[in-house]
Amino acid sequence: QVNQYFRTVLEWSNDLRTLGVLANADTPEDAARARRFGAEGIG
């Protein structure tokens, strides 16, 4: 589970970032977890 402080920092960084966040996922469960942690896609 993502703690609230970490989620806040991620939200702040989204306003300033220029790169996207992709995750490596081998299973549908990995993909779902990556999305919950803020990944924008699988790559």
C-alpha positions in Angstrom: 0.0 0.0 0.0 1.2 3.5 -0.8 1.4 5.7 2.2 -0.2 9.1 2.0 3.1 11.1 2.3 4.5 9.2 -0.6 1.3 9.8 -2.6 1.6 13.5 -1.9 5.2 13.7 -3.1 4.2 11.8 -6.3 1.4 14.3 -6.9 3.7 17.2 -6.5 6.3 15.7 -8.8 3.6 15.1 -11.5 3.2 18.8 -11.8 6.9 19.3 -12.5 8.0 16.2 -14.5 8.9 15.9 -18.1 9.3 12.1 -18.2 6.7 9.4 -18.1 6.7 6.4 -15.8 6.4 2.9 -17.3 6.7 -0.4 -15.4 7.9 -3.9 -16.3 5.2 -6.5 -15.7 5.1 -10.2 -16.4 1.6 -10.9 -15.1 -1.7 -9.1 -15.0 -1.2 -8.8 -11.2 2.2 -7.1 -11.7 0.5 -4.6 -14.1 -2.3 -3.8 -11.7 0.2 -3.3 -8.9 2.3 -1.0 -11.1 -0.8 1.1 -11.9 -1.7 1.4 -8.2 1.8 2.7 -7.6 1.4 5.4 -10.3 2.9 3.8 -13.5 1.3 5.3 -16.6 1.8 2.1 -18.6 3.7 -1.0 -19.3 6.9 -0.9 -21.4 
